Amino acid sequence: MSAAPRGAPPGEVRIIGGRWRRSKLAVPARPGLRPTPERVRETLFNWLGQDLAGWRVLDAFAGSGALGFEAASRGAAEVVLLERDAPMCRALEASRQRLDGQALRVECVDALAWMRAAAPALAGHFDLVLLDPPFGAALLPRALAAAMPLLAAGGWLYVESGEALESLPAGLAPHRELLAGAVHAQLLRRTAAADRSCVTTVRDDCA
């Protein structure tokens, strides 16, 4: 969940796929919250595949939890949501309990500090890491560096930011990319060989 250039949180977001499809997550009126739009989420999970059964997922900078709850809804075995804002943490936990989300775990912590501290014990643990830090906060390079040790070989890293990445850390290859207004969304893979990249808009298909 990232800082919005304008506007306010919508009050709730809707899960669009999986067993919790059409369920809603409360979004408290907190400064700087910007839920990932439904169309962008739909595109992301089309890229990843609709069935995430058995996946281990980290949703750093979780905010509304839209991305992490989508992953759990589609069968992920473990989803860790990191969020440092206390009211948002309470909202995430309330949604987890209401949906009986046993695969979900909410950590009310600083995402960068948590990832750095977790690296020795959880090296290569996550199949998917979701990074959506606040726009304009210059956190993305540090977030990428902190997330890399946690990502499994062949694992996926999704980045949502206010501008496209100019360069990637060693070991990450571009896979898919979309532009949606001010949002740049990129799906990267931890692999030695770069996959074919694809740039699209949310109105177009990417073959």
Summary of the structure (lengths in Angstrom):
residues: 207
radius of gyration: 15.5
end to end distance: 27.9
largest distance: 43.0
contacts: 665
relative contact order: 0.15
helix: 25%
strand: 28%
